[in-house]
Amino acid sequence: MFLWFLSWFAFVIQLGFGVLCVAAGLYYLAELVEEYTVIAKKIITLIVWVVAVIHICIWLLEEIPLIVVGTGFLANVVYGLLLKDFPFITLSSGRFLSAVEFR
């Protein structure tokens, strides 16, 4: 019985450290994006394009309904439009509100 409690205690400790590591990594990435905005915009734009091409390939090669793939593709188009003003975002702009709508 003691080993059972000990294993659960160790699991909780490991889970806490795992969450802490992910949070530290995300904080570091946020600092990098803040420091190197031009490179970050290029990388994020490239990722949006790659995901859009993957959506097109999924639509052509798989038997997934068009509405599902089209929604993902349209969301990526909106995210791409949101990058025009990167790193500045106006919370009341139509582009931002439409991007939030897809989340």
N, C-alpha and C positions, 0 to 999 in steps of 0.2 A: 504494500500500500504506500509505503514511503517513497519508493522509486516511481510510482505512478504520479504522485504529487510533485516530486522533483522533476520529472520529465515535463510536466505541464508548466512548472515554474520556469524551467530553462527555455521552453518554447515561447512563453510570453516575453522573456528577456530578449531572446533572439528576434522576435517580431518587433519589439521596440527599437532595437538597434538597426534593424532593416529599414524601418520607417524613418529613423533619424538619418541614415545614410542617403536615402532617396531625397529627403528634404534638403540635405546639404548639397547634393548634386544639382538639384533644381535651382537652389540659391546661386550656386556657382555659374550655372548656365545663364541665369538672369543677369548676373553681373557681366558675363561675356557679351551678351546681346546689348546691354546698355553701353558697354565700352566700344564695341565694334559694330555700329548700327548698319553701315554700308555692306559689310560682309554678311551680316545676319540677314539683311533684306535679300541679298542674292541667294543665299542658301535656302531661305524659306520660300522664295519664288521658285527655285529649282524643285524643291520638294512638292510644291503645289502642282507644278507641271507634270512631274513624274506620277503623282497620284491621279491626275486627270487622265494621263495616258493609260494607266492601269485600269481605270474605270472603263475606258473605251475598249481595251482588250478584253476585259471581263464581259462586256456587253456583246462583243463579236464572237468570243470563243466559248462562253459558258451559256447555260440555259437559265440565267437569272432574269427575272422580270425587268422590263425596261424602266418601270416606275422606281424600282429600288436603285438601279444603277444611275438612272437619270437624276434622282434626288442627291446622290453622293456627288455626281459630276457638277450639278448646279451649286451645291454647297462649296465645292472647290473653286468654282468661278467667282462666287461671292467673296471667298477668302482672298483670291487673287486681286479682286477689285479693292479690297480693304488694304492691301499692301501699297497702294499708290501714295498714301500719306504716311507710310511707316517712317519713323517710329511715333509720329504724332497721330492720335486718334481722337476724333470728336465724338463724344458719347451720344450726341443728338443727331448725328448724320445718318442719312438713309443707308449708307453702306454698312455702318457699324450695326445699326438696328437689324438689318437683313442678315448679317453674319450671326448675330446673337440668336435670331429666330431659327437658324438651322442647328443650333446646339441643342 
